[in-house]
Amino acid sequence: MTVRDTIATLLSYLRPEQRSIPYAGGSDYEDPLPDALAACNAALQQMAALGPLFAAKQQRSAYFRAPTELAVSGLTHGGMTATGSFPSWAAGCWVDLPGDPAMNRILSITETTATLQFPHLSDSTSGTATVNVDTVELDGDIITVLEPVRFRGSKRVLTAANGREELSQSCGDVRYFIESAISNGAVKLRMMISGYVSTDTVLEFQARTALGELTRADVYNNDEGHTDPGVALPVPANFVESIFLPLALDAFFAKPTITNYDIPSLRNQDAPSLIHQQAQTALVLLERMRPQGRKPVGIWPAWSSGRY
């Protein structure tokens, strides 16, 4: 089933005037496509977060760069910002500022301004700063980092810390911690390690990831006929009818587009309740899915018992 087919299924619960793709119903009714896409994306998020790992597990990595120098200015004694050509990946990292006896940390970067965690304790207003990387912002579709986390191409595994405090007290072996932070107005996951790296370093791991986000471009092309782009639903094992559609319909029935009770298909007062029950059943199926199925029963060969 394509994304367009799915959207058409959701729109079939609306008035005939609201079922065309793209919407051509004029000003009498609202375009239902935004609500339909939001419902589908909500269902994808549920499947990614609650489903078994095989449905949303991918191989990922984190790249910790070697220390990098750059020119900074705009520093003031006690100030909390620095100006310079800070790379975007420096957000969250340690930074050694000119004249300051201790390292600071970059909380966020907006254009050429870095916001610092601590006041700058020096009268130096400019000079050379060194970004020491102990923090990496992870890909936006990562939901959970899965163990083991190891150095690329190595069997050496890092142990997870339970928080920043435990991470800062780590001695000896390198440990890691996953935290959430606001970056450019969005919540992102960051991987922190106990101590910054001295050379380019890559960590590899598996992660539970999102199943993607659907947009208008997945529903119709901007050609004369607004044809179907043919984008397949990113739903594993083709569980569209049994799991995805019930979840999407349940979310769609809560949207403003469909809370119009003069729609013929909704005159049956039991319809929303039945759809919600189907969604609950779908969640049970989702949480019980297993890629390997039941483990086979072990059968010992007859000769191993000594009877033959």
N, C-alpha and C positions, 0 to 999 in steps of 0.2 A: 504494500500500500504506500502510495506517495503522500507527501505532506498535503498536496492539494486535495487528494481523495479524503484525507482525514478532516480537513477544514470543511469540505462539502458535507461530510457526515454530520458535523456539529451544526452547520448552518441549516440543515434539513429540519431542525426543530423550530426554526423561526418562520416568520411570514414569508410567503413566496417573494415579496418585494425585497427581502433581505438575503436571499439565497444566491444571488448572482456573484460571480467572481471575475473581475473586481466589482465592488458594490456600485450599483447603478440605480438605486432607489430614490435618488433625489434628496430633498431636504425634509421629507415627511418622517423618515426614520434615520437612526444613526447607523454608520458603517459598523457591522458586527465583527469585522476581521480582527481588529486589535484585541477584542475580548476573546475571540477564538484562539488566537496565537498565544495570548497570556495563559489560557487554560491548558493548551498543549504543553507549553513550557513548564507550567506547574506540575503536570503529570510526569514530564521527563525528569524534573528535579526530584520528585518522590521516588521514581524508579532508580535513579542514580544513588540516592542517599540510603534507601531502605532495601534495595535489591541485593542479591548475592554478589560477591566480588567479581566473579567471572563476567558479569554483565557490564562492569564499568572499570575494570582494572587495566592500567597501562603502565609501561615502563617509562620512567622519567629520570631527570638528573638535575643537579644544582651546581652551578659554576661559580666557584669562589676565586676571584681574581687576585693576582699578586698586588702588593702595595703600589699605589699610584700617586704620583705627585702632581700638584696643580697650584697655580697662583691664586691667592685669595686677597680680598680687600674688604673694606667696610666693617672691620672689626672694632669693637669698643670694649673697654674694660667693664665687665659685667653684662655685656651684650649677649643676645641669644640668637644672633643670625650672622651669617658670613656670605660674602658675595664672590662668585667665581663660576667657572665653567664646569660645574659638578655633573658627572655622568649620572643618568637616571638610576643605575644600579647601586649608587653610593648610598641611597636612602636606607637607613637602619644601621649603617656601618660606623665603626670607630673612625675618628679623624684627629690627627695630631696637628694642632694649630700653632702658628709661630708664637713663641714666648710662653705658651701655657705649659705649666709643669705636668699636667695630667691630660690624658686623652679625653676628648669630648665624643659625643655621639650625634650623628645626623638623624633627626626624626623624620624630616620630609624635605623635598626639594621642589620649589616652584620657580620655573624658568632659571634664573641665575642666582637665586637666593636659597640658601640652606638654613633650615631652622634647627637649632641645636638643643640638646637635652639639658646641658649645664651652662651656666654663665661663663663667658670667656675671661679667665683670670690672668690677664696680661695687658700691658699698655701698648703692645704691638698692634698696629692697625692693618698691616698688610704683610705679605711675605709668601713663603711656600708652605703648603699644607700637604700632609700625606694621608690618604684614605687607606685604612687597614680593614680588609674585608673579613668580617666574621658573621655577616648576615646576608642572605640572598632572598630576594622576593621570588616566590614560586609562581608557576603558570596559573593564570586566573581560573582555569577549569578544575584545579586540584581541590578535592574535598577533604581527603585524609591521606597522610603519608603513612605507608605501610612498612613494617619491618620485614627484612633487615635493610638498614641503610649502611652502605659500605663504600669505601674508596673505589673508584672505577678500576675494573680489571684486577681487583684484589679480593682476597677472602677476609680482609680485616674489617670487622663490623663495628659500627659505632653504637654505643648504648644511649638510650633516650634519657634525658633529664626530665624531672617533673615540673620544672619552672626555671625562671631566670636566676633565682637565688641559688638553687642547686647547681645550675650550669656554671655560675661564677665561682663556685667553690670546688669545681672539678680539678683534680690533679692527675697527672699521668695521661691516661688514655683520653682521646678526644671524644666528647659527648655532643649530643645535639638536642635542640628543643624547637618545637614548632609553635609560633605565636601568630596571632592575628593583629593587623595594624591597618590604619587608614592611610592609603596612598593615593594621592590625586583624587580625593573624594570618594574612593571606593575601598571596601574592606578587602585586604589581601592577606594571604598566608606568607609568613617568612620563616626560613630555616636559619637558626642560629647555632653556632658551634662554640665550644669552649676554647677561645683563643683564636686570633686571626691567623691567616695563612701567610707564608713567606714566598710561596710560588703558586702559579696557577694550579688549582685543585678542583677536581670534579668528584661529586658524590653521586652514586646511582641508587635508585630505589624504585619500588612499585607504588602506585597511588590509586586510590579510588577517585575517579574523575567524573565530571558532569557529562551528560550525553549530548550536549550542544544546546544551542538556542535558535529557535525557528524565527524567521523574519518573513516579510512580504515577498522578498526575492525567492524564497523557497516555494511560494504558492503560485505565482504567475510571472511570466516574462513581460517585459515592457515592449512587446512587439504589437503589431496591429490586432492580432487575435487574442492577446493576453494568454498565450498557451501555457500549458503545464510544463514547468522546468524538469519534471521527472525526478525530483529529489526524494529519495527513500527516507522513511522515518528511521531515526537512529535508535531503533528498539531491538534489543537482542532476541535471538531465537524466535522472531516473528510472533511475539506475544502481544499483538496489536489488539485483537478483539477481546481477549480474555483479561488483559491487565491494563494496557495503555488507554484504550477508549473509555472503559468505565471510570478511570481516574480523571481523564480529560473532561468527560461529560459532567462528572460531579463538580469539578471546578467551574465549568462553563455555566452550569445552572445557578451559580452564585453571582454571576456577572450582571451588570446593569442591563445589558442587551436582552437578556432572557427573562428578566423579572417583569414581563408584561403579560398579565394573565388573560389577555384577550387573544393570545396565540392559540389556535385550535388544539395543537398537540399538548398544551399544558392545561386544558380545561379539566382533564382528569387530575384531581387533586392528589392522587396516589403516585403520579409520575415522578415528582422530585424525590419522594421517599424511596421508591423502587430503585431509582438511579443511585441514590446514596448507598443503599444496601449492596448493589452490585459493586460499587467502589470499595466498600469494606471487604467484600469477598475477594476482590482483586488484590487488595493489600495483603490478605492472608496468603494467597497464592504467591505473591511476590516474595514474601519473607520466607517461604518454604522452598523456593527454587534452589536446586543444587545441581551443579554441572555434572558431577560424577554419579548421581543417583545413589541408590543403596549399595553398600559394599557387598560384594559377592560372598557367599558362604564358603568357608574353607573346607575342602574335601581331601582327606588324607588318602593317598593311594593304599590299596590293600596290602602291598608288600611291605609297607613301612611298619605295620603292626606286628610283624613276625608270624602271622598266621599262615603264610604261604612260603 
